[in-house]
């Protein structure tokens, strides 16, 4: 069986940069997202750089059977996951009571349930290959999120789950890391209906740097990776230093100003 790196949400942004990085490091890749054309273009780019052409799996990862279908597709090709990168996810800006409920439940399915399913479906295989899991959360994971309540809560779950899994799977030789970037200029803003074109300095960090620090952190077995000094300060200090009512008001005001 051939060991591979499985990357979800690989069609753009941080996911695409992670795919390029893993490919450049000699990993055989399986790229998963809904947009098949985008994945094929990225796979062709990686192959043109002299690396093995990634396998493309076009599917909606929010489907309840996504992990089973991925497992079947890998087995059919005699592939086994050595690394799993759970990058797929999206956010929405607006008050939870005003946003579409089904869309928010779909966010929960993708950001939390699918990530959990893929993190747990291949544990024995990951242990055999001495591999790892990289789950992508956000600095939003350590704050409440009025104006984007379900998204912030979903990332809090990812951080908590990943930190616990880091300790639980360490005795089996599996590295588990949580990547918590600040805002990154990508298609995420358009999907979330955010008006701002570029995240503000000093918390903005390019997707390529986020991917590089995430990869390095995973390989070193770090529990949590926060790229950039601005996001590090927010992640470490803001929830502890700023009084909760003030933090809630500040975040709600910022989200209201970002709504497109």
C-alpha positions as CSV (number, residue, x, y, z in Angstrom):
1,X,0.0,0.0,0.0
2,X,1.3,3.5,-0.9
3,X,1.3,6.1,1.9
4,X,-0.3,9.3,0.9
5,X,-1.2,12.8,2.3
6,X,-4.9,13.5,2.2
7,X,-5.7,17.3,2.0
8,X,-9.3,18.5,2.2
9,X,-10.4,21.9,0.9
10,X,-7.4,21.9,-1.4
11,X,-8.9,23.9,-4.2
12,X,-7.8,27.4,-3.0
13,X,-6.2,29.4,-0.2
14,X,-4.4,27.7,2.6
15,X,-5.4,24.2,1.3
16,X,-3.8,24.8,-2.1
17,X,-0.6,26.1,-0.5
18,X,-0.5,23.1,1.8
19,X,-0.8,20.8,-1.2
20,X,2.0,22.6,-3.0
21,X,4.2,22.4,0.1
22,X,3.5,18.7,0.8
23,X,4.1,18.0,-2.9
24,X,7.4,19.8,-2.9
25,X,8.5,17.7,0.1
26,X,7.9,14.5,-1.9
27,X,4.6,13.4,-0.4
28,X,2.1,11.6,-2.7
29,X,-1.1,13.6,-2.5
30,X,-4.8,13.0,-2.5
31,X,-6.7,16.3,-3.0
32,X,-10.4,16.6,-1.9
33,X,-12.9,19.4,-2.5
34,X,-16.0,20.1,-4.5
35,X,-14.5,22.0,-7.4
36,X,-13.0,19.3,-9.7
37,X,-11.6,21.7,-12.3
38,X,-9.7,23.7,-9.6
39,X,-8.2,20.5,-8.1
40,X,-7.2,19.2,-11.6
41,X,-5.4,22.5,-12.3
42,X,-3.5,22.3,-9.0
43,X,-2.7,18.6,-9.6
44,X,-1.3,19.5,-13.0
45,X,0.7,22.3,-11.6
46,X,2.3,20.0,-9.0
47,X,3.0,17.3,-11.6
48,X,4.6,20.0,-13.9
49,X,7.0,20.8,-11.1
50,X,8.4,17.3,-11.3
51,X,6.3,15.6,-8.5
52,X,3.9,12.7,-8.6
53,X,0.5,13.9,-9.9
54,X,-2.0,14.0,-7.1
55,X,-5.2,12.0,-7.1
56,X,-8.2,14.2,-7.3
57,X,-11.4,13.3,-5.5
58,X,-14.2,15.8,-6.2
59,X,-17.0,15.5,-3.6
60,X,-19.0,17.5,-1.1
61,X,-17.2,16.8,2.2
62,X,-20.3,17.9,4.2
63,X,-22.1,14.6,3.0
64,X,-22.5,12.2,5.9
65,X,-20.7,9.4,4.1
66,X,-17.7,11.5,2.9
67,X,-15.1,9.7,5.0
68,X,-16.4,6.3,3.9
69,X,-16.3,7.3,0.3
70,X,-12.7,8.6,0.7
71,X,-11.6,5.4,2.4
72,X,-13.1,3.3,-0.4
73,X,-11.4,5.5,-3.1
74,X,-8.1,5.1,-1.4
75,X,-8.4,1.4,-0.9
76,X,-9.4,0.9,-4.5
77,X,-6.0,2.4,-5.5
78,X,-4.0,0.7,-2.8
79,X,-3.4,4.0,-1.0
80,X,-3.2,4.5,2.7
81,X,-3.3,7.9,4.5
82,X,0.0,8.7,6.3
83,X,-1.0,12.3,6.9
84,X,-4.5,13.8,7.0
85,X,-4.9,17.6,6.6
86,X,-8.4,18.7,7.6
87,X,-8.5,22.2,6.0
88,X,-12.0,22.2,4.5
89,X,-14.4,24.7,6.2
90,X,-16.2,27.9,5.8
91,X,-17.7,30.8,7.8
92,X,-20.6,33.2,7.6
93,X,-20.9,36.8,8.9
94,X,-24.2,37.9,10.4
95,X,-26.3,37.3,13.5
96,X,-27.1,33.6,13.9
97,X,-30.8,34.2,14.2
98,X,-30.8,36.1,10.9
99,X,-28.6,33.7,8.8
100,X,-30.0,30.7,7.0
101,X,-30.3,27.9,9.6
102,X,-29.6,25.1,7.1
103,X,-26.5,26.8,5.9
104,X,-25.2,27.1,9.4
105,X,-26.0,23.5,10.1
106,X,-24.0,22.6,7.0
107,X,-21.1,24.6,8.4
108,X,-21.3,22.5,11.5
109,X,-21.2,19.4,9.4
110,X,-18.2,20.4,7.5
111,X,-16.2,22.3,10.1
112,X,-16.8,19.8,12.9
113,X,-18.4,16.5,12.0
114,X,-16.4,15.7,8.8
115,X,-13.2,16.8,10.5
116,X,-13.9,14.5,13.4
117,X,-14.8,11.6,11.2
118,X,-11.6,11.9,9.1
119,X,-9.5,12.4,12.2
120,X,-10.8,9.1,13.7
121,X,-11.4,6.9,10.6
122,X,-7.8,6.0,9.9
123,X,-6.1,5.9,13.3
124,X,-4.7,2.4,13.0
125,X,-3.3,3.2,9.5
126,X,-1.7,6.5,10.7
127,X,-0.1,4.7,13.6
128,X,1.4,2.1,11.3
129,X,2.9,4.8,9.1
130,X,4.0,7.0,12.1
131,X,2.0,9.8,10.5
132,X,-0.1,12.6,11.6
133,X,-3.1,14.9,11.5
134,X,-3.2,18.6,10.9
135,X,-6.5,20.2,11.7
136,X,-7.0,23.8,10.6
137,X,-8.8,26.0,13.1
138,X,-8.4,29.8,13.6
139,X,-7.5,32.4,16.2
140,X,-11.3,32.7,16.4
141,X,-11.1,29.4,18.4
142,X,-10.2,31.2,21.6
143,X,-12.9,33.9,21.5
144,X,-16.7,34.2,21.4
145,X,-18.0,35.3,18.0
146,X,-21.1,37.5,18.1
147,X,-21.7,38.3,14.4
148,X,-20.2,35.0,13.4
149,X,-21.3,32.8,16.3
150,X,-21.5,29.4,14.7
151,X,-18.2,29.8,12.9
152,X,-16.3,30.8,16.0
153,X,-17.9,28.0,18.0
154,X,-17.0,25.5,15.4
155,X,-13.3,26.5,15.5
156,X,-13.4,26.4,19.3
157,X,-14.4,22.7,18.9
158,X,-11.6,22.1,16.4
159,X,-9.0,23.5,18.8
160,X,-10.3,21.6,21.9
161,X,-10.7,18.3,20.0
162,X,-7.3,18.6,18.4
163,X,-5.4,19.4,21.5
164,X,-7.0,16.5,23.3
165,X,-6.3,14.1,20.4
166,X,-2.7,15.3,20.4
167,X,-2.3,13.7,23.8
168,X,-4.4,10.7,23.2
169,X,-2.6,9.6,20.0
170,X,0.9,10.5,21.0
171,X,1.6,7.1,22.6
172,X,0.7,5.5,19.2
173,X,3.3,7.6,17.4
174,X,0.8,9.9,15.7
175,X,1.5,13.6,15.6
176,X,-1.6,15.8,15.9
177,X,-1.4,19.6,15.4
178,X,-3.9,22.4,15.3
179,X,-3.1,25.2,12.9
180,X,-4.7,28.5,14.1
181,X,-4.1,31.3,11.5
182,X,-5.4,34.8,11.7
183,X,-7.3,36.2,8.7
184,X,-5.8,35.2,5.4
185,X,-6.7,36.8,2.1
186,X,-8.4,34.0,0.2
187,X,-11.8,33.0,-1.2
188,X,-12.9,32.5,2.4
189,X,-13.9,36.2,2.6
190,X,-16.2,35.9,-0.4
191,X,-17.8,32.7,0.9
192,X,-18.4,34.3,4.3
193,X,-19.8,37.4,2.7
194,X,-17.1,39.6,4.1
195,X,-16.8,43.0,2.5
196,X,-13.1,43.7,3.2
197,X,-10.8,42.6,0.4
198,X,-7.7,42.3,2.5
199,X,-7.3,41.4,6.2
200,X,-5.8,44.2,8.3
201,X,-2.2,44.5,9.3
202,X,-0.7,43.2,11.6
203,X,-2.8,40.1,11.9
204,X,-2.8,39.3,8.2
205,X,-0.4,36.5,7.2
206,X,0.0,35.2,3.6
207,X,-1.5,31.7,3.0
208,X,2.0,30.4,1.9
209,X,3.5,31.3,5.2
210,X,0.6,29.8,7.1
211,X,1.0,26.6,5.2
212,X,4.8,26.5,5.8
213,X,4.4,27.0,9.5
214,X,1.6,24.5,9.7
215,X,3.7,21.9,7.9
216,X,6.8,22.5,10.1
217,X,4.7,22.4,13.3
218,X,3.1,19.1,12.3
219,X,6.4,17.5,11.5
220,X,7.8,18.7,14.8
221,X,4.8,17.4,16.7
222,X,3.7,20.8,18.0
223,X,0.2,20.8,19.6
224,X,-0.8,24.3,18.4
225,X,0.7,26.5,15.6
226,X,-0.2,30.2,15.3
227,X,1.6,31.8,12.4
228,X,2.6,35.5,12.7
229,X,3.3,37.7,15.7
230,X,0.1,39.6,15.4
231,X,-2.1,36.5,15.6
232,X,0.1,35.1,18.3
233,X,-0.6,38.1,20.5
234,X,-4.4,37.9,19.9
235,X,-4.4,34.2,20.5
236,X,-2.5,34.3,23.7
237,X,-3.5,37.6,25.3
238,X,-6.8,39.0,24.1
239,X,-9.2,36.4,25.7
240,X,-7.2,36.7,29.0
241,X,-6.6,40.4,29.2
242,X,-9.7,42.1,27.7
243,X,-12.8,42.0,29.9
244,X,-15.4,39.6,28.4
245,X,-18.1,42.3,27.9
246,X,-15.7,44.5,26.1
247,X,-14.3,41.7,24.0
248,X,-17.9,40.6,22.9
249,X,-18.8,44.2,22.0
250,X,-15.5,44.7,20.1
251,X,-15.9,41.5,18.1
252,X,-19.6,42.1,17.3
253,X,-18.7,45.6,16.1
254,X,-15.9,44.4,13.9
255,X,-18.1,41.6,12.4
256,X,-20.9,44.1,11.6
257,X,-18.4,46.3,9.8
258,X,-17.1,43.3,7.7
259,X,-20.5,42.2,6.4
260,X,-20.8,42.5,2.7
